[in-house]
Amino acid sequence: MISDNIKRLRENMGLSQAALARKLGVTRASVNAWEMELSSPTAAYLVEMARLFHTTTDDILGLSHEEQISLRGMNDQEKRLVYDLVEYINSQKNT
């Protein structure tokens, strides 16, 4: 469900509803309504949340069953750190 995914992504980033609302330029009540399934975000807000959460709109909409990390906006050093971390995690699974 979209509501659960927004809440999960928001909490994973350590954001309150109010903090997410400020970043998106909406009211806290709007974010609360999305998470309570009282309303749904517009396509523009879905795209903005995907950018903010470094994921895809498919993830937010529940169309993707795999978590993804967007490297867009990261510099080469940050990307290398992500690759190294993923490689380390995978190596730990195989031991």
N, C-alpha and C positions, 0 to 999 in steps of 0.2 A: 504494500500500500504506500502511496505517495506520502501520507502523513507520517508513517513510521520511518520512512527513509529520510525525510527532512529532519525529524527529531534525532535519528541515529547520527546523521552526518553533522548536525549542529553540535550535539553533545561530544562527538569525537574530536571536534575542533575546540572544545571547551568554551563554547559560546552560550550565553543565555539567550532567551527569546528576544529580549530587549537589544542585546548586542547584535544579533543577526538582523533584526529590524533596522537598526541604525546603518549597518553596512549596505542594506538593500534600499534604504530610503522609504521604508514603509512603517506602519505602526506595529507595536508589539502585539496588539490585538489581531492584526493580520496574520502574523506568524503563528499565534496561538490558534487561530481559526483553521489554518492549514494543517496544523498538527492534530487538531480535534476533528478533522474531516468535515468542518462546517463550510469550508470553501476550498478552492484550489488556486494555486498561484498561476498567474498568466504565463504564457510561453516566454516572455521577456524575463520574468523573475526566475523561471526554471533555468534559463541559459545563464543568468547572473549567478545563481546558486551553484551551478555546475562549475563555473569558473572559480568561485570562492572556495568551494570544497575540493577542487582539483579532481573532479570526477566527470561523468557524462550525464547528459539529461536522461539517457536510458537507465542509468543507475538510480536516479531520483524517481523516475517513473516506475521502476520495478521491472523493466524490460530486460535488464542485464542480470545474469546470475553470477557474474564474476566481478569482484572488486577490481577497480583499475586506479592507477595513479597517473594523473596527467603531468607531464613534464613541461608543458607549455608555460612560459614565463620564468623558467628556472635557468640560471646560468650554467655553464659547463661544469663548474665545480660542484654545484648542487646536484646536477644530474648524475655525476660520477658517484657522489655519496649515496644517492638512491640506488644506483646499480650495485654498488658494493654491499649495501645493506641487504638487498634482495638476494644477492649471491651468497652472503653469509647465512641468511635464514634458510635458504635452500640446502646449503651444505650441512647445517645442523639437523635438518630433517632426515638426511641420508646417513647419519651416524647412529 
